[in-house]
Amino acid sequence: GSEKSIVFTHWLTKISNLVIIPFTPSAMDASSVHKVVDACEMEETPFFILKTRWNNNTVMSEILSESVSENYSVLRNIIPQSVHFVEAESAGLSVFEYNKRSKCNIALLDLAREILEEVGHEV
């Protein structure tokens, strides 16, 4: 990343109580995640890795999942890859309005509950 993006990342982690770092299984995303993790660690800001658009049926996803889980705090809930996100956006709706029973909708609600539990709020 550019110098401006690095400075901005450090500033954001400094003012945050908790950082959720979305991680899509790709080598490029892994590099970016590592930079944000470094900023969080430097600022002593707690963080969690959130697996997004994850498909455990690929070798890359499997390898990255193992590596990330061994080295960082990873949220249990995973946001799956889903066409519902794209369809909802093109319809001008949130995924919650678009299809209340979709796997991605359920995953987002479960994720919200998990984050609330992690920060000490009763759900």
C-alpha positions as CSV (number, residue, x, y, z in Angstrom):
1,G,0.0,0.0,0.0
2,S,0.9,3.6,-0.4
3,E,2.4,5.7,2.5
4,K,-1.0,7.4,2.9
5,S,-2.9,4.2,3.3
6,I,-0.4,2.9,5.9
7,V,-0.7,6.1,7.9
8,F,-4.5,6.0,7.6
9,T,-4.5,2.3,8.8
10,H,-2.4,3.1,11.8
11,W,-4.6,6.1,12.7
12,L,-7.8,4.0,12.5
13,T,-6.3,1.3,14.6
14,K,-5.2,3.8,17.2
15,I,-8.7,5.3,17.7
16,S,-10.5,1.9,17.6
17,N,-11.5,-0.3,20.5
18,L,-11.7,-3.4,18.3
19,V,-10.8,-4.0,14.6
20,I,-12.6,-6.6,12.5
21,I,-10.4,-7.5,9.5
22,P,-12.2,-9.0,6.6
23,F,-10.2,-11.7,4.8
24,T,-11.0,-13.2,1.4
25,P,-8.9,-16.3,0.4
26,S,-6.4,-14.8,-1.9
27,A,-2.6,-14.1,-1.8
28,M,-3.2,-10.4,-2.4
29,D,-5.7,-10.1,0.5
30,A,-3.4,-12.1,2.8
31,S,-0.7,-9.4,2.2
32,S,-3.2,-6.6,3.0
33,V,-4.5,-8.4,6.1
34,H,-0.9,-8.8,7.4
35,K,-0.4,-5.0,7.1
36,V,-3.6,-4.3,9.1
37,V,-2.6,-6.9,11.7
38,D,0.8,-5.2,12.1
39,A,-0.8,-1.8,12.6
40,C,-3.2,-3.3,15.2
41,E,-0.3,-5.0,17.1
42,M,1.8,-1.8,17.0
43,E,-1.1,0.2,18.4
44,E,-2.1,-2.6,20.8
45,T,-5.6,-2.7,19.4
46,P,-7.5,-5.9,19.7
47,F,-8.6,-7.5,16.4
48,F,-10.3,-10.4,14.9
49,I,-10.0,-11.9,11.4
50,L,-13.3,-12.4,9.6
51,K,-13.4,-14.9,6.8
52,T,-15.5,-13.6,3.9
53,R,-16.4,-15.1,0.6
54,W,-14.9,-18.3,1.9
55,N,-15.1,-21.6,0.1
56,N,-13.5,-24.4,2.0
57,N,-13.5,-26.5,-1.2
58,T,-10.3,-25.0,-2.6
59,V,-6.7,-25.8,-1.7
60,M,-5.9,-22.1,-1.2
61,S,-8.8,-21.5,1.2
62,E,-7.7,-24.6,3.2
63,I,-4.0,-23.5,3.4
64,L,-4.9,-19.8,4.3
65,S,-7.5,-20.9,6.8
66,E,-4.9,-23.1,8.7
67,S,-2.3,-20.4,8.6
68,V,-4.6,-17.6,9.8
69,S,-6.2,-19.8,12.5
70,E,-2.9,-20.8,13.9
71,N,-1.6,-17.2,14.1
72,Y,-4.5,-15.0,14.8
73,S,-7.9,-14.7,16.6
74,V,-10.4,-15.7,14.0
75,L,-14.2,-15.3,14.4
76,R,-16.1,-18.6,14.3
77,N,-18.7,-17.4,11.8
78,I,-17.7,-17.2,8.2
79,I,-19.5,-15.1,5.6
80,P,-20.0,-17.4,2.6
81,Q,-19.6,-16.5,-1.0
82,S,-23.1,-15.9,-2.2
83,V,-24.8,-14.5,-5.3
84,H,-27.5,-13.1,-2.9
85,F,-25.1,-10.2,-2.0
86,V,-24.8,-9.2,-5.7
87,E,-28.5,-9.7,-6.4
88,A,-29.6,-7.7,-3.3
89,E,-27.2,-4.8,-4.3
90,S,-28.5,-4.7,-7.8
91,A,-32.1,-4.6,-6.5
92,G,-31.2,-1.7,-4.2
93,L,-31.9,-3.8,-1.1
94,S,-29.9,-5.0,1.8
95,V,-29.3,-8.8,1.9
96,F,-31.7,-8.8,4.9
97,E,-34.5,-7.3,2.8
98,Y,-33.7,-9.3,-0.3
99,N,-33.9,-12.8,1.1
100,K,-34.5,-13.3,4.8
101,R,-33.7,-17.1,4.7
102,S,-30.5,-17.0,2.7
103,K,-27.3,-18.5,4.1
104,C,-25.5,-15.2,3.9
105,N,-28.3,-13.4,5.9
106,I,-28.2,-16.1,8.6
107,A,-24.3,-15.9,8.6
108,L,-24.4,-12.1,9.1
109,L,-26.9,-12.3,12.0
110,D,-24.7,-15.0,13.6
111,L,-21.7,-12.9,13.1
112,A,-23.3,-9.9,14.8
113,R,-24.2,-12.1,17.8
114,E,-20.7,-13.4,18.0
115,I,-19.1,-9.9,17.9
116,L,-21.5,-8.7,20.6
117,E,-20.5,-11.7,22.8
118,E,-16.8,-11.0,22.1
119,V,-17.1,-7.4,23.4
120,G,-19.1,-8.5,26.4
121,H,-22.7,-7.7,25.5
122,E,-25.3,-10.2,26.3
123,V,-27.2,-11.5,23.3
